[in-house]
Amino acid sequence: MSISGRDWVAATGSTAFHPPAEWADRLRERALQEPVEHDRGALLELFARHSDYYGQRIGAGGEWSRIPPLEKGDVADVPVVSPTEVRAARTSGTTGFQVSIENNAWEREFRRALLYRPQSFYDLPEDVTQVVFVDGSNCAKPDDAPKLFEYGKQTYRTWFIGVASAPDDALALLTALRPQLVRGISSGIVRFLECTGADLTQLAVRYVAPGGEYLRPGWRNLLETAFGADVLDRYGSTESGALAWQCPLCRRYHANVDEIVIEAGADGRLLTTPLFVSSQPLLRYRLGDHARFDADEPDCEIRLPTLTIEAARRDDWIVDGAGNKVSPLSFQFEQVPNLDAWRLHQRANGSLVLYYESTQPGEVEPFLARQLVELIADRPFELRRGVWNFPGGGKFKRVSSDLAVVRSAGDPSA
């Protein structure tokens, strides 16, 4: 009732079957070809051989469309089968519902290769200096040794900036390195720019490639203005890997359908099946985002289909004292006069902290307090100055929560 990882990727047609040194070139070549339709019946046979869990889930003569989608709460039940050591990565997206994703070293390396795929189509030199905004509070120094990564004919020299690190340290690193490429957590880059207000156009950055969360139009404009560079978004998840990427040629989002079975369900919610993962495979995993494949094909040499992201994972929902969930879209503190910025957080005990920035706190605090009372009943709260003064790393969320709540399958916050 098992199958080796190498046999798995060979049967799925994944590029991961080939030697790692060939991954970059093969992923580029496949992007220029019409994608091959996956044999979903054969894929179901593979999953059934993985474990009794999937054998029972699929059943005899199961049809792909009738296999129930895998929910976040189901992931912990998926057996991990790998001849080599696996490593777990925890994620909650913007839901606060934690799941653990376990991959072996081979799978982790291929995830990185797939993440780098769009850069095969960027105008970059053979020796690339890049700075990546990551989770954490540490910031590299210019004289630190970079992390090296060979991808195709290019060598990437990488320095890392923790999204919760001191903005002045991040600015010093960028100024000293003058990278061709800036990547990383979208809100982390935005936080840095809003804190420093720096004009970085003189650095001659060629590309800014944010990812890890939904890129709001306002954030895109800020990145374009601050860096004076081409902003090319990435779309993916910890669970499924790199799903799609904004093309430097046609500007649309090409979906990595050769490596991941991507379905837009009847309700528009995405289902994903990564083909390069055999240790803890996910069959029709419900990601929670809403997207659709574009009906018309772009005039582009890259032949991977394109999709439009209609609603992606964003901020957390807040729970009031009666147990009612309050949408993050309910909070419109921007309309308060003289308020420069805000961030709302719900602690694990249900109490709230509204962080804010204003040069006139005495004027804005009564407005903020009144809106909190109106929107969130029966929850204690406090107001604190300093939106960006938080000690931990992670993606910045305008509305975040540490409150553990039970979510039903139909809950829009799940």
N, C-alpha and C positions, 0 to 999 in steps of 0.2 A: 504493500500500500504506500509505496514511496517512489520517488524519481530523483535522480541526481540533478544538481543545479545546472550542470553543463548540458545534460540531455533536455532539461526544461527549456533553456533559452534557444537550443538548437531547434526544438519542435515549434517554438513560438515564432521563429524567424528573427529574433532580436539580434541586433548588432553586438550585444554583449557576448555572444557565442565566440566571436573572433578575438584574436589577441589584443590586449589593451593598446598596443602601439598603433593598431590600425583603426581604432575607434573614431578618431577625429575625421580622417579621410572618408571612412565609410558613412558616417553620419552626414557629412556634407554631400556625398554622392547620392545618398538615398533621398535627401531633401530636394534634389534636382530631378528626381524621377517620380512618376505617378505612383502613389502608394498602393500596395497590394492589399486586397481584401483578406482579412484574417478568417481562417476556418474556425468558426466559433464552436462547432461540434467537437473538433479536435481539441480545442482549448478546454472545453468542459471535461473531456476525458483526462486531460492533464491534471486539472484541479481535483478530480475525483481520485486520482492516484496519489495526490499529495498527502491526504489524511482521511481518516474516517469522518472528520468534521465536514469536509467538503463532499465526501461521498454521500453522506446523509442529506446534506443541504441540496445537492443536485438531484439525487434520486435516480431511479431507472428511467432512461429515455427522456431526461430533462431537456427542455428547450431553453435557450439562452434568455429569451425575453421573459420567461416565467420564473427564472431564478430570483428569489427575493433580494433586493439590494442589501448590501452590507452596511449597517449603520455604525456610527462611532461606538456605540455601546457593545457592538458585536466583535470589535477588533480584538479585545482581550481574550476571546474564545478561540481565535484562530491559532492552531498549533504552530510552533516554530520548529521547522525541520531543516537542519543544516549540518553538513559534516565538519564545518569549520565554525569558529567562534563568531557569535553575533554580538552586535552592540545596539543598545536601545536609544531611541531619540523620542523625547516626549514633546507633544504639541497639543495646543488647544485651539489653533486658529484664532478667531475672535469670539469663540463661544464660551470659553472657560471650561469646557468639557475636555478633560485631559485624556489623551490616548497615548499608548506607547507603541512605536513602530520599530521593529527589529530587523536589521539587515546584516549580512556578513560583509567582509572587506571587499569582495568582488562586486557586490551590488552597490556598495557605497561609492566605489570608484567609478562605476558606470553612471551612477546618478550625477556625479560631477561632470563626467564627459558630456552627458546629455544637456546639462546646464550650460556648458560652454558652446554648444552647437551654434547658436546664432552668431557668435564671434567669428566663426569661419567666414561670415559674409560682411564683417566690418572691415573698414580700411585702417588696419593696424600694422605696425612694423613687426619684424620677426622677434624683436626683444621688446616686450610690453611691460610697462610699469603700471600697476593698477593698485588702487586703494579700495578696500571693501569695508563697508559699515556692517558690523555684526552685533549679535547680542553680547552684552557685557559692559564693563565700565573701564576696561584697560585700553590705552591708546599707544600704539607703537611709536618709537622715536625714529627720526630720519636715519640715524646711524645703526639701527637694528638690522640684523641680517634678514632679508626677505625670505618668504616661503616660495620655493621654485616649483613650477608645474609646466611640464612639456605637453603641449597639445598640438598635434600635427607638426607644422614647421615653425611653430611659435613657442617661445619661452616666456612664461608669465612670472614676473617678479612682484610679489604681493605683500603689502603691509595692511594691517587691520586696525580699524577704529571701533571701539565699543560705543554703542549708541548712547550710553549713559556716561561717557567720559567727558572731561572738561572740553568745552567747545574751543577754547584757545589752543589746547594741545592738538586738537584735530586740524585747526587752521594752520598751525606751525608745520605739521606733517605734510599737508597738501602743498603748502607754499614751497617747502624744501624739495619735495619729490617731483612736482609738476607732472602728475600721471597722465597718460593718454586715456585711461579708462577709470571711471568711478562706478562701483557697483554696491549693492547691498540693500538693507532694509529701508524701504521707502520713507517711512516716518522718521527713521534715525537720521537720514540725510536732511530731511525737512527740519527736524529739530535743530540740527547744527546750523543750518542757514538762518533760521529764525532767531537763534541765539546770537549769532555773530553779525548778521546783516552784511556779510562780506560780499564784495564784488570779486568773483573768481575768474572773470573772463580772461584776465591776463595770464592765467595758468595754461591756456591753450589745451584744455581737456577736449578730446575728440568726441567721447561718448559718455553719457551717464545712463547706466542700466539698472534702474531700481527694480525691486522685486520683493517677494515675501508677503505682500498684501496689496489691496486694491489701491491703484494710483489715481487719486482724485484729480480732476481737471485743474484745480487750483494749485495742487502740488506740482503737477507737470509744468505749469507756467512758471512757478517759482524756480524749479530746477533749470529750465531753459534760460531764464533771465540771469540767474546767478552764475551759471557756468558758461553760458554762451555756447552750449554744446548740443549735439543731437541727443535727445532723450528717447531711449528705446526700452520699453517696459518688458518685464518678464512676468509670466503667470504660472504658478505652480503651487504645490503643497508638500509638506513633509511626508504625508501619507503616500502620495502618488508620484512625486518627483516633478520634473519640469514638464508642464502640460503644453504651454504655448509661449510664443515670443514675438515681439513686435519686429517686423521686417524692416531693415534699412532701405529696401528697394521699393516696396509697395505700401509700407506703413501699417499694414494689417497684422493681425495676430495669427501666425502659422501654428497649427496644432501638431504635436508630435504623435500622430496617429499610427506611425509605423512601429513605435515602441510602447504605446499605451492605447488600449481600446477606450475611446472616449465616446460616451453616449449622452445626448441631450434628451432626457426623459420627457414623457408626455407633459409633465408639469414644468419643464424647462430646467429642472435641476440636474446637474451633471453627475454621471456615473462613470467611474474610471476603473480600469483593470490594467495595472502595469505588467508588461510581459517579461520584464527583465528581473523580476523578483520571484524567487522560488522558496526562500526560507520562511517567510511569512506573507504569502501571496494574498492579494486582495481582489476578490471577484465582485465586480459591479459595486464598487464602494461609492456610497452617496456622499459626495463632497459637501453639498449644501449650497454651492454657488448656482446661479442661473446664467446659462449661456446658450447660444444657438450657433449652428454652422451657417456660414453665409451661403445664400442660394447662388450668387454669381461668383465666378472665379476672377481673381485679380489678374491684371496683365503683368505677370511676374515670372521670372525664371525659376523661382522656387515653387515646386508643385505640391507641397503639402497643403491641405485644405486650410481655410481660414475660419476663425470663429469670432463672434462678438460677445464680449462679457457684459451681460445685462445687469446683474446684481451679484456682487462678490461679498465674501465674508468681510465684515467691517467691525464696528464697535460692539461691545457687550450690551446686553439688556440689563436694566436695573429692576430690582424687585422691591415694591413698596411694603409697608407694614402689614398689609392685608394679604400679601402673597401674590399680588397682581404684577405682571411683567410690564415694564414701561420701556417703550422703544427708545433707542438712543437718538432717533430723529425728533423726539419730543422736546429735546433741550435746544433752545434757540437763544442762548445767552449773548450771542453776537449782537443782538438788537439792543442790549443795554448800553446807554451812552457812556463814553469814556472807558469802556472795557476793551483792553487790547488783546487778551487771550484767556482761554480757560480750559480746564481739564477736570472731569468729574470721576471720582473713584468710590466704589462701594467696598467697604472692608468685609472680611469674613463674618463679622458679627452683625452685618446689616447696616451699620452706620455709614454715613457719607462724608466725604471730604471734597469740597469744591476749591480747586486751586485756581488762582486767577492772577492776571497781570493788569495793573492800572496805576496811573500816576495820581489818581484821585480816589483812593480806596474808600474814603468816607462817603463819597457819593454813590459808588457802585454797590457796596455791600448790602444796603437795604433792598435794592432791586433784586440782587442775587438771592438773598434770603427769602424774599416773598415768592419768587418763582419756584424755589425748591419746595417750599411748603405747599404750593398749589399743585405741583407735579408729582411729588412723592409724599404720600400721606404717612404719618406715624413713623418716621425714621429720624433719629437724631442726626444732626449734621454740624459741620464746622466749616468756616471759610479760612483759607490760607493763601497768602500771597506767594507767588513763585511757581508758575506752571511747570517749568523744566527742572525744578529741584527735587528729583526723585533718585534714590540711591541705586535702584536695581536696573538691570538691563531689560531687554525685550522690546517688542514692537510698541511704538507709541500709539495709544488709543485715546481718542478724545473722551470716550466714555468706557470705563473699564470696571470689572467686578471680580472680587475674590470670593463672592458668596456662592456656596455650593447649593444648587437647586436641582430638583428632579425635572427633566425635560421630557415631554412626550414626543413621539415621532413626528407629530404634525406641528410642533412648536416652531415658529419662524426664527427663533433665536438659536435653535439647535444646529 
